[in-house]
Amino acid sequence: MTVEGLVQVYNEDDKDTLQKDYETLLLHLWMAVHTTFSSTPSGEHLEILRSAVETITLLEEKDQQWEGRPEGSSEAPVWRPHQCRLTHDTLLEKMVESRMRNAAVEEDNISVSSVDSLSTSMKREVCRMGKCLKEDVLRITSDVRDCYPLDFDVCNLYVRLYHQKFSARLTELARSGLDVDDCNYLLCYVNNYYPNDILKHKDLEGHINMESLGTLLSEKDLTTLEEQYLLQKESKLRTWFSNALSKEEEGWLSGKSPELIDGYCFCPLAIDIIQAVDGAMREARTILGSEAKAQRILRQLDSFLIRDFIVRRDESIPEETKTSCMSTLANLRDCGYGYFTGPIHEELRVQYHRLWTQAWFTGGQMVLDEVLGTLDRHMQQFTDLKPICMEELLGRLHVEMMVEYVKRMMKRKMRLKNKEQQEAAANLLAEDSSKLSTYFTEAGSKISWLSEVLPKMAEVVRLQDPGSIQLEIVTLARDFPDLSWRHISALLSLKANLSTADVRGIKESLVENRPTVTTFKTIPPFFSKVPAGKTWYMCRPACICYGGRGFSSQD
């Protein structure tokens, strides 16, 4: 019938009767929807629900017809619009709210293993609500979904309503001042169980939109709980570390011999610590749902059994003990880096021997280029090292290669006979210095002072005037206080045209001027790492004699 015909045919009594019939119809509709979660769903029940949904759809269409009638048409009946779709959605919200509220307080028909075994009332409440949500949403997906047309998007509608009610209650609990145990459980549920075991359930796949739901707790509430969890976990680890150290200390103080494995003393403490940290990390990943957040646990290792642990307890450790501990730590560190650098130097040993030889001098072999090529090939396997470790490794290799280079230079296997040869050697020395500095600087070495070593030595090789050489030697000794006369003697021995008198004058000048030479630079020891051959022994004019034996002034 047309809208106009409907008004014309029915009188007022007919309208009242029709309105009552509509009210009766709507009551039956809502009863059908309300029994969605009846304990024993049957085919008949689902057919009634499907019929009710179809009726709701038809009533919505009639509402739209009345709303779209032309201006000046007859007035709509009092029962129009029904707004059945809005009433339906509101009813679902009330149903969900009621079911979640009942689940929170009722413990009937819940298996002992899943809920009653939980230690606190908060845990049991969260578990019951989550169980209700999961079972209801799975029922919607398996049974109820087919009773609704696609435009209702009924699976996402239900999930969104349950998520909102669950989120509201969990927010109240999160802000209620939870103890450590309840805090851990709630975090694990929110970050792990709910997204992975409920929302990602295989039967829900393709039916719900997880991304549109968001998290159960706000970022602020999550951060507060996560900070509470991490603080207590870090405190527990520190306590455990302290107890483990105390137990180990008791064993040493009691004279208990350490365990031997393959003839070597073995202490399981490091393994125990690593296992404790690894266990804490795995737990944190589960509870926090994030590898990045769990990484904070590793910070506890930064202050345990490393250098800072000794340095920061300066006032409580005797100086002798501190020195001994620092020496042990230095040896351990050297051993660790030596594991990486040893094989590199072993392969480079043959190439090192070609430095400062006739082949190197004449340019027949690009010796240093081969050395750096070999080094670069080895460095490719360390790309996954932590940056600070890579920087330390590069620094060590930089120093060690410079030491090897200077050591080969001072082997006295070359004698530069004249000015031309000496200038050529100085140029090669400067070129090699540039190549080494460029390679290590670009690779990440921060030891910039090493770039000064070879150029200063090259200047000594280049100079011809004994007075200028004296001045350069004094400057070199000022900049590198660990430079000994043996090193200077080996350097000067390269210059075949330097007389014995010239060498004596240079040495005397150094002995006289060195005590007055000062520098504001804080360059670490370098030449003390370089072995030097026999010195040119010369007694000073006024040497000190003991029992007829003369001792020259040695650095």
C-alpha positions in Angstrom: 0.0 0.0 0.0 1.1 3.6 -0.6 1.7 5.9 2.2 -1.3 8.0 1.2 -3.5 4.9 1.0 -2.4 3.7 4.4 -3.7 6.9 5.9 -6.9 7.0 4.0 -8.0 3.4 4.6 -7.4 3.2 8.4 -9.4 5.1 10.9 -8.2 6.1 14.4 -9.2 2.7 16.0 -7.4 0.9 13.3 -4.3 3.0 14.0 -4.4 2.1 17.7 -4.8 -1.5 16.9 -1.9 -1.4 14.4 0.4 0.4 16.9 -0.3 -2.3 19.5 0.4 -5.0 16.9 3.7 -3.3 16.1 4.6 -3.1 19.8 3.9 -6.8 20.1 6.0 -7.5 17.1 8.9 -5.5 18.4 8.7 -7.3 21.8 9.0 -10.6 20.0 11.9 -9.3 17.9 13.8 -8.2 21.0 13.1 -11.5 22.8 14.5 -13.3 19.8 17.7 -11.2 19.8 18.0 -11.4 23.6 18.2 -15.2 23.4 21.2 -15.1 21.1 23.4 -16.6 23.9 20.9 -19.1 25.1 22.7 -22.1 26.7 21.4 -24.6 24.1 21.3 -22.9 20.7 19.2 -24.9 18.2 18.3 -24.6 14.6 14.8 -23.4 15.5 16.3 -20.7 17.7 18.6 -19.5 15.0 15.8 -19.5 12.4 13.7 -17.3 14.7 16.7 -15.0 15.1 17.2 -14.9 11.3 13.5 -14.1 10.8 13.7 -11.3 13.5 16.7 -9.8 11.7 14.9 -9.9 8.4 11.9 -8.1 10.0 14.2 -5.5 11.5 15.6 -4.9 8.0 12.1 -4.5 6.5 11.1 -2.1 9.2 14.2 0.0 8.6 13.3 0.1 4.9 9.7 1.3 5.8 11.3 4.0 8.1 13.4 5.2 5.2 10.2 5.4 3.0 8.4 7.5 5.5 11.4 9.8 6.0 11.8 10.2 2.2 8.1 11.0 1.5 7.5 14.2 -0.5 6.8 17.5 1.2 3.1 18.1 1.9 2.3 14.4 2.3 0.2 13.0 5.1 1.7 13.0 8.6 3.6 9.9 9.6 2.0 7.5 12.1 3.1 7.9 15.7 5.0 4.6 15.6 7.2 5.9 12.8 10.2 5.8 12.7 10.7 2.6 14.7 14.5 2.9 14.5 14.8 -0.8 15.0 18.5 -0.9 13.9 19.5 1.6 16.6 17.3 -0.2 19.2 18.9 -3.5 18.1 22.5 -2.2 18.6 21.6 -0.7 21.9 20.1 -4.0 23.1 23.3 -5.8 22.0 25.3 -3.3 24.1 23.2 -4.0 27.2 23.4 -7.7 26.6 27.2 -7.6 26.4 27.5 -5.4 29.4 25.3 -7.7 31.4 27.2 -10.9 30.4 30.6 -9.3 31.2 29.3 -8.0 34.5 27.9 -11.4 35.4 31.1 -13.1 34.3 33.1 -10.8 36.6 31.3 -11.9 39.7 30.0 -15.4 39.1 32.1 -18.4 39.4 29.6 -21.2 38.6 30.3 -23.7 35.9 33.9 -22.5 35.5 36.5 -25.3 35.5 38.9 -25.4 38.4 42.0 -25.7 36.2 41.3 -22.5 34.3 40.1 -20.0 37.0 39.9 -21.3 40.6 43.6 -22.2 40.6 44.5 -18.6 40.1 45.9 -17.0 43.3 44.0 -13.7 43.5 40.4 -12.5 43.0 41.7 -10.0 40.3 43.2 -12.8 38.3 40.1 -14.8 38.5 37.9 -11.9 37.5 40.0 -11.1 34.4 40.2 -14.7 33.4 36.4 -15.1 33.7 35.7 -12.0 31.7 38.2 -13.0 29.0 36.7 -16.5 28.8 33.2 -15.0 28.4 34.4 -12.7 25.7 36.2 -15.5 23.8 33.3 -18.0 24.0 30.7 -15.5 23.0 32.6 -14.1 20.0 33.3 -17.6 18.8 29.6 -18.4 19.0 28.8 -15.3 17.0 31.2 -16.3 14.4 30.2 -19.9 14.1 26.3 -19.7 14.6 24.9 -16.2 14.7 26.9 -14.6 11.9 24.8 -16.3 9.2 21.6 -14.9 10.7 22.6 -11.3 9.7 23.1 -9.6 6.4 26.6 -8.4 5.6 25.8 -4.7 6.2 25.3 -5.4 9.9 29.0 -6.5 10.2 27.8 -8.4 13.2 31.1 -10.0 14.1 32.9 -6.7 14.4 29.9 -5.2 16.1 30.0 -7.8 18.9 33.8 -7.8 19.2 33.9 -4.0 19.5 31.2 -4.0 22.2 33.0 -6.8 24.2 36.3 -5.0 23.8 35.0 -1.7 25.1 33.4 -3.3 28.2 36.5 -5.4 28.9 38.7 -2.4 28.4 36.7 -0.2 30.8 36.9 -2.8 33.6 40.6 -3.5 33.1 41.3 0.2 33.1 39.6 0.4 36.6 41.7 -2.5 37.8 45.0 -1.0 36.4 44.4 2.2 38.3 43.4 0.5 41.5 47.0 0.1 42.8 47.8 -3.5 41.9 50.5 -5.5 43.7 53.4 -7.0 41.8 51.7 -10.4 41.1 48.5 -8.9 39.8 50.3 -6.3 37.8 52.4 -9.0 36.0 49.2 -11.0 35.3 47.3 -8.1 33.9 50.2 -7.0 31.7 50.6 -10.6 30.4 46.9 -10.8 29.6 46.7 -7.4 27.8 50.0 -7.7 25.9 50.1 -11.4 25.1 47.1 -13.6 25.8 44.3 -11.3 24.6 45.9 -10.3 21.2 47.4 -13.7 20.5 45.1 -16.4 21.9 41.8 -14.6 21.6 41.8 -12.1 18.8 44.1 -14.2 16.6 42.0 -17.4 17.2 41.9 -19.4 14.0 38.1 -19.4 13.9 38.0 -15.6 14.0 40.4 -15.1 11.2 38.9 -13.0 8.4 35.8 -12.1 10.4 37.1 -9.4 12.7 39.3 -6.3 12.3 41.9 -6.3 15.0 43.5 -3.0 14.0 40.3 -1.1 14.6 40.1 -2.3 18.2 43.3 -0.8 19.6 44.8 -2.0 23.0 42.8 -2.9 26.1 44.6 -0.2 28.1 45.7 3.3 27.2 49.4 4.0 26.5 49.6 5.9 29.8 48.1 3.1 31.9 50.3 0.5 30.1 53.4 2.6 30.7 52.6 2.9 34.4 52.2 -0.9 34.8 55.2 -1.7 32.6 57.4 0.6 34.6 56.2 -1.1 37.9 57.0 -4.5 36.4 60.4 -3.5 35.1 61.4 -1.9 38.4 60.6 -4.9 40.5 62.2 -7.3 38.0 65.4 -5.2 38.0 65.4 -5.1 41.8 64.9 -8.8 41.9 67.8 -9.4 39.5 70.1 -7.1 41.5 69.2 -9.0 44.7 69.9 -12.3 43.0 73.2 -11.1 41.6 74.2 -10.0 45.1 73.3 -13.3 46.7 75.1 -15.2 44.0 78.3 -13.2 44.6 78.0 -13.6 48.3 77.7 -17.3 48.0 80.7 -17.5 45.7 82.6 -15.3 48.1 81.8 -17.6 51.0 83.2 -20.5 49.0 86.5 -18.7 48.4 86.8 -17.5 52.0 86.2 -21.0 53.3 89.1 -22.3 51.2 86.9 -24.4 49.0 88.7 -25.3 45.8 87.1 -24.2 42.6 85.7 -26.8 40.2 88.1 -28.1 37.6 87.1 -28.7 34.0 89.7 -30.1 31.6 92.3 -29.2 34.2 91.3 -25.5 34.4 89.6 -23.7 37.2 85.9 -23.1 36.4 83.4 -20.8 38.0 79.7 -21.4 37.1 78.7 -17.9 38.3 78.8 -16.4 34.8 76.6 -19.1 33.4 74.2 -18.7 36.3 74.0 -15.0 35.8 73.5 -15.4 32.1 70.7 -17.9 32.7 69.0 -15.6 35.2 69.1 -12.7 32.8 68.0 -14.8 29.9 65.1 -16.1 31.9 64.1 -12.6 32.9 64.3 -11.5 29.3 62.1 -14.3 28.1 59.5 -13.5 30.8 59.7 -9.8 30.0 59.1 -10.5 26.3 56.0 -12.5 27.2 54.6 -10.0 29.8 55.4 -6.8 27.8 54.8 -8.2 24.4 57.8 -6.4 23.1 61.4 -7.4 22.5 62.5 -3.7 22.5 61.0 -3.1 26.0 62.4 -6.3 27.3 65.9 -5.2 26.3 66.0 -2.9 29.4 66.6 -6.0 31.5 70.1 -6.3 29.9 71.2 -3.0 31.5 71.7 -4.9 34.8 74.7 -6.5 33.3 76.4 -3.2 32.7 77.1 -2.8 36.4 77.9 -6.5 37.2 81.4 -8.0 37.1 82.7 -5.3 34.7 85.1 -2.4 35.0 82.5 0.1 36.3 81.7 -2.3 39.2 85.3 -1.9 40.4 85.7 1.8 39.6 82.5 2.9 41.3 83.3 1.1 44.5 86.5 3.1 44.8 86.1 3.9 48.5 85.4 0.4 49.6 88.2 -1.4 47.7 91.8 -1.2 48.9 94.1 0.2 46.3 96.2 -2.9 46.0 93.0 -5.0 45.4 91.7 -2.5 43.0 94.9 -2.5 41.0 94.9 -6.3 40.9 91.3 -6.4 39.8 91.8 -3.8 37.1 94.8 -5.7 35.9 92.7 -8.9 35.7 89.9 -7.1 33.9 92.4 -5.6 31.4 93.8 -9.1 30.8 90.3 -10.5 30.2 89.5 -7.7 27.8 92.8 -8.2 26.0 92.1 -11.9 25.7 88.7 -11.2 24.3 89.9 -8.8 21.7 92.9 -11.0 21.0 90.5 -13.8 19.9 89.5 -11.5 17.0 92.8 -9.8 16.2 95.1 -12.9 16.6 94.0 -14.6 13.3 94.3 -11.3 11.5 97.9 -10.7 12.5 98.7 -14.4 11.9 97.7 -14.0 8.2 99.4 -10.6 8.0 102.7 -11.8 9.4 104.1 -12.6 6.0 103.1 -9.3 4.5 104.5 -7.4 7.5 107.9 -8.9 6.7 107.9 -7.2 3.3 107.7 -3.7 4.9 110.9 -1.7 4.9 112.6 -4.1 2.5 114.1 -3.4 -0.9 110.9 -4.5 -2.6 108.9 -2.0 -0.5 111.5 0.8 -1.2 111.6 0.4 -4.9 107.8 0.2 -5.2 107.9 -3.2 -6.9 105.3 -4.5 -4.4 102.4 -2.5 -3.0 103.0 -4.0 0.4 100.8 -1.8 2.5 97.9 -2.0 0.0 98.0 -5.8 0.3 98.1 -5.5 4.1 95.0 -3.2 4.2 93.2 -5.4 1.6 93.7 -8.5 3.9 92.6 -6.5 6.9 89.5 -5.2 5.2 88.5 -8.8 4.2 88.7 -9.8 7.8 86.7 -6.8 9.0 83.7 -7.8 7.0 82.9 -10.6 9.4 82.6 -8.1 12.3 79.8 -6.0 10.9 77.3 -7.2 13.5 79.5 -6.2 16.4 78.1 -3.6 18.8 79.3 -0.2 17.7 81.3 0.5 20.9 83.0 -2.9 20.6 83.7 -2.3 16.9 85.3 1.0 17.8 87.5 -0.6 20.4 88.5 -3.4 18.0 89.4 -0.9 15.3 91.4 1.1 17.8 93.3 -1.9 18.9 94.1 -3.0 15.3 95.1 0.6 14.5 97.6 0.6 17.3 98.9 -2.9 16.7 99.4 -2.3 13.0 101.3 0.9 13.7 103.4 -1.0 16.2 104.2 -3.7 13.6 105.0 -1.0 11.0 107.4 0.9 13.3 108.9 -2.4 14.5 109.7 -3.4 10.9 111.2 0.1 10.3 113.5 -0.3 13.3 114.8 -3.8 12.4 117.8 -2.1 10.8 117.5 -4.1 7.6 117.8 -1.0 5.4 120.5 1.6 5.3 119.7 4.8 3.4 123.1 5.9 2.0 122.4 9.4 0.8 120.0 12.3 0.8 118.1 11.1 -2.3 117.4 7.7 -0.7 116.4 9.2 2.6 114.0 11.7 1.0 112.5 8.9 -1.1 112.0 6.7 2.1 110.5 9.7 3.9 108.0 10.2 1.1 107.0 6.5 1.2 106.7 6.8 5.0 104.4 9.7 4.7 102.3 8.0 2.0 101.9 4.9 4.2 100.9 7.0 7.1 98.2 8.7 5.1 96.9 5.3 3.8 96.8 3.9 7.4 95.1 6.9 8.9 92.5 7.2 6.1 91.6 3.5 6.3 91.1 3.4 10.1 89.4 6.8 10.3 86.9 5.9 7.7 86.3 2.5 9.3 85.6 4.2 12.7 88.8 4.4 14.7 88.9 7.4 17.1 92.6 7.3 17.8 93.6 10.4 15.9 97.0 10.9 17.6 98.4 7.9 15.8 98.4 9.9 12.6 101.3 12.0 14.1 103.7 9.1 14.6 105.0 8.3 11.1 105.1 11.9 9.8 107.4 12.9 12.7 109.6 9.9 12.1 109.6 10.7 8.4 110.9 14.2 9.1 113.9 12.7 11.0 114.6 10.5 8.0 114.3 13.4 5.6 116.5 16.0 7.4 120.2 16.2 6.7 121.5 18.9 9.1 122.5 17.4 12.5 121.3 20.4 14.3 117.8 20.2 12.7 117.8 16.5 13.5 118.6 17.2 17.1 115.6 19.6 17.3 113.3 17.1 15.7 114.4 14.3 18.0 113.7 16.5 21.1 110.3 17.4 19.7 109.5 13.7 19.1 110.6 12.8 22.6 108.4 15.6 24.0 105.3 14.4 22.2 106.0 10.7 23.0 107.5 10.5 26.5 107.9 6.7 26.2 110.4 7.1 23.3 113.7 5.6 24.5 117.2 6.0 23.2 117.1 2.5 21.8 114.2 3.7 19.5 116.0 6.8 18.6 119.2 4.9 17.9 117.3 2.5 15.6 115.8 5.4 13.8 119.1 7.1 13.3 120.7 3.9 12.1 118.7 4.2 8.9 120.7 7.3 8.0 124.0 5.7 6.8 125.6 9.1 6.2 125.3 10.2 9.8 128.6 10.1 11.7 129.3 8.8 15.1 130.0 12.3 16.3 126.6 13.4 15.0 124.8 10.7 16.8 126.8 11.5 20.0 125.7 15.1 19.7 122.1 14.2 19.2 122.1 12.0 22.3 123.8 14.6 24.5 121.3 17.2 23.3 118.4 14.9 24.2 119.8 14.1 27.6 120.3 17.8 28.4 117.0 19.0 27.1 114.6 16.2 27.9 114.1 17.0 31.6 112.9 20.5 30.6 110.7 19.4 27.8 107.0 19.5 28.8 103.9 18.8 26.8 100.2 19.4 27.4 99.2 16.5 25.3 98.0 13.3 26.9 99.1 10.8 24.3 99.0 7.1 25.6 102.2 5.0 25.5 103.1 3.9 22.0 106.9 3.4 21.6 107.0 1.2 24.7 105.1 -1.4 22.7 107.7 -1.4 20.0 110.8 -3.6 20.7 114.1 -1.9 19.7 117.4 -3.5 19.0 120.8 -2.8 20.6 121.6 0.8 21.2 124.7 2.6 20.0 126.5 2.6 23.4 128.4 5.7 24.2 129.6 6.9 27.6 128.9 10.5 28.5 131.9 12.8 29.1 131.2 12.7 32.8 129.7 9.2 33.3 129.1 7.7 36.7 131.3 4.8 37.5 130.6 2.0 40.0 133.4 -0.5 40.6 135.1 0.5 37.3 131.9 -0.1 35.3 130.4 2.8 33.3 126.7 3.3 32.9 125.4 5.5 30.2 122.2 7.5 30.7 119.3 5.4 29.4 115.7 6.4 29.0 
